[in-house]
């Protein structure tokens, strides 16, 4: 049976993404203690695949995952999953919204509900936890007037009651996940693909413009550009680009060869079917 | 006396940046409870200026600050400060590194020390706090084998002892801060300037390329491009760009007029002296 890892513990949005991916197939989902464990377990063969969050429509890129993708692990992106994310405020039975003195959750979840918290609970203390599931567990175990933000599933798991079912500031809150594996997917001719790459740029003026020209002049559409610090010096960056097109298209191969010759350490992260 | 706000409580790296900025001048520094309070207090005249973190060389952009800059507040960036950031692991007297069971700190500080923590304290629980100073205070007040990551100043303030003085993974760890005010600085003719802008882009192919061309063809050097989600739909982004040049240069004004005509909601965040 295929084994796929996600960032545990059970009850997180990452588990939901893994369940969605595994639905109807013979896949065992495995909670991992950290994102790096997912990468090293897939690379080392202890897992077949991993599912990791890449970006959220409210809070943006997941820096830790981008850094791992740019690093020494030689994994391939094989697919993407879009998970609608509804943050629910949950507490022990009997607690009303206006009584909440402390809200626990993951950094990303608190950030997705910043406006809600300021409006409804301006005096509450916000406490960051390692995951939304950990937050739900701590609220269930604690005795104070505390509430957790996270998926309703995590609340049910810990016997919590919903006190605000829709706490995210933007209704179309979506997280994008990538499926990682060791080998690229076999290419199907009738399928449309996205390709994801990362590269470094020196301090040359107009360097990014030169790269984008290679795609623009070939009519290749970019769906995302994300920068991350190169970590050595402030002002040096890595760029992550997603483009429409796969390795089977000569124009994409040609553009990537050109980009390879003018960037530092181009890494093709993978190509995967476009979701409609 | 000029009053400048920073993200409190006292003891954080933000306070250090404010102290650095105020050094030798008649400036009172004021700890604020949140980043948004800094923006609204400067806009409302209760503070003259604010100092806010924009990016870190290891962990990248500070999303919450970029979102506030793109929002309705009409503030101007008037200057930048580069603060070397050394994370120190600190605990109550007598605790040795190998005895630490829990490490408390701000999300960014934990992220800057990820490799150190995995190597030296692989079994320790990591707990995120609202700031490095809050973490130091909790370690000082707690009775367990806990340690805080943060500036050595925060440790001294709470009577903690250094147990690992240099815990960040990258030695040249630097945070960049911006000084915000209500009015732009008066332009001095002999001074070189940087200009910072933010704009939205539709889903048109090659849209970012078209923008970058306006700068590249005029020989204007970009020092940073950062994307943030537009929050409404995944796949729509705002772009933050820093460029070398000020409003007094006709070529910069011309490029910005062009960019304004092809982007959504161009906002000039400010221009400020280039640091050597």
HADDOCK unambig.tbl for C-alpha pairs under 7 A between the chains (distance, minus, plus):
assign (segid A and resid 57 and name CA) (segid B and resid 229 and name CA) 5.75 0.50 0.50
assign (segid A and resid 57 and name CA) (segid B and resid 231 and name CA) 5.25 0.50 0.50
assign (segid A and resid 57 and name CA) (segid B and resid 233 and name CA) 6.18 0.50 0.50
assign (segid A and resid 57 and name CA) (segid B and resid 234 and name CA) 4.60 0.50 0.50
assign (segid A and resid 58 and name CA) (segid B and resid 229 and name CA) 6.12 0.50 0.50
assign (segid A and resid 58 and name CA) (segid B and resid 231 and name CA) 4.59 0.50 0.50
assign (segid A and resid 59 and name CA) (segid B and resid 229 and name CA) 6.90 0.50 0.50
assign (segid A and resid 60 and name CA) (segid B and resid 228 and name CA) 5.91 0.50 0.50
assign (segid A and resid 60 and name CA) (segid B and resid 229 and name CA) 5.43 0.50 0.50
assign (segid A and resid 127 and name CA) (segid B and resid 129 and name CA) 6.48 0.50 0.50
assign (segid A and resid 128 and name CA) (segid B and resid 128 and name CA) 5.18 0.50 0.50
assign (segid A and resid 128 and name CA) (segid B and resid 129 and name CA) 6.11 0.50 0.50
assign (segid A and resid 129 and name CA) (segid B and resid 127 and name CA) 6.46 0.50 0.50
assign (segid A and resid 129 and name CA) (segid B and resid 128 and name CA) 6.12 0.50 0.50
assign (segid A and resid 170 and name CA) (segid B and resid 231 and name CA) 6.86 0.50 0.50
assign (segid A and resid 170 and name CA) (segid B and resid 232 and name CA) 6.83 0.50 0.50
assign (segid A and resid 172 and name CA) (segid B and resid 232 and name CA) 6.50 0.50 0.50
assign (segid A and resid 172 and name CA) (segid B and resid 233 and name CA) 6.53 0.50 0.50
assign (segid A and resid 174 and name CA) (segid B and resid 234 and name CA) 6.69 0.50 0.50
assign (segid A and resid 205 and name CA) (segid B and resid 221 and name CA) 5.07 0.50 0.50
assign (segid A and resid 205 and name CA) (segid B and resid 222 and name CA) 6.78 0.50 0.50
assign (segid A and resid 206 and name CA) (segid B and resid 216 and name CA) 5.39 0.50 0.50
assign (segid A and resid 206 and name CA) (segid B and resid 221 and name CA) 6.44 0.50 0.50
assign (segid A and resid 209 and name CA) (segid B and resid 209 and name CA) 6.30 0.50 0.50
assign (segid A and resid 209 and name CA) (segid B and resid 212 and name CA) 5.66 0.50 0.50
assign (segid A and resid 209 and name CA) (segid B and resid 213 and name CA) 6.56 0.50 0.50
assign (segid A and resid 209 and name CA) (segid B and resid 216 and name CA) 6.97 0.50 0.50
assign (segid A and resid 212 and name CA) (segid B and resid 209 and name CA) 5.66 0.50 0.50
assign (segid A and resid 213 and name CA) (segid B and resid 209 and name CA) 6.58 0.50 0.50
assign (segid A and resid 216 and name CA) (segid B and resid 206 and name CA) 5.40 0.50 0.50
assign (segid A and resid 216 and name CA) (segid B and resid 209 and name CA) 6.99 0.50 0.50
assign (segid A and resid 221 and name CA) (segid B and resid 205 and name CA) 5.05 0.50 0.50
assign (segid A and resid 221 and name CA) (segid B and resid 206 and name CA) 6.44 0.50 0.50
assign (segid A and resid 222 and name CA) (segid B and resid 205 and name CA) 6.75 0.50 0.50
assign (segid A and resid 223 and name CA) (segid B and resid 235 and name CA) 6.74 0.50 0.50
assign (segid A and resid 224 and name CA) (segid B and resid 235 and name CA) 6.86 0.50 0.50
assign (segid A and resid 226 and name CA) (segid B and resid 226 and name CA) 6.73 0.50 0.50
assign (segid A and resid 226 and name CA) (segid B and resid 227 and name CA) 5.91 0.50 0.50
assign (segid A and resid 227 and name CA) (segid B and resid 226 and name CA) 5.90 0.50 0.50
assign (segid A and resid 228 and name CA) (segid B and resid 60 and name CA) 5.90 0.50 0.50
assign (segid A and resid 229 and name CA) (segid B and resid 57 and name CA) 5.72 0.50 0.50
assign (segid A and resid 229 and name CA) (segid B and resid 58 and name CA) 6.09 0.50 0.50
assign (segid A and resid 229 and name CA) (segid B and resid 59 and name CA) 6.87 0.50 0.50
assign (segid A and resid 229 and name CA) (segid B and resid 60 and name CA) 5.42 0.50 0.50
assign (segid A and resid 231 and name CA) (segid B and resid 57 and name CA) 5.22 0.50 0.50
assign (segid A and resid 231 and name CA) (segid B and resid 58 and name CA) 4.56 0.50 0.50
assign (segid A and resid 231 and name CA) (segid B and resid 170 and name CA) 6.84 0.50 0.50
assign (segid A and resid 232 and name CA) (segid B and resid 170 and name CA) 6.84 0.50 0.50
assign (segid A and resid 232 and name CA) (segid B and resid 172 and name CA) 6.48 0.50 0.50
assign (segid A and resid 233 and name CA) (segid B and resid 57 and name CA) 6.18 0.50 0.50
assign (segid A and resid 233 and name CA) (segid B and resid 172 and name CA) 6.55 0.50 0.50
assign (segid A and resid 234 and name CA) (segid B and resid 57 and name CA) 4.59 0.50 0.50
assign (segid A and resid 234 and name CA) (segid B and resid 174 and name CA) 6.68 0.50 0.50
assign (segid A and resid 235 and name CA) (segid B and resid 223 and name CA) 6.68 0.50 0.50
assign (segid A and resid 235 and name CA) (segid B and resid 224 and name CA) 6.83 0.50 0.50
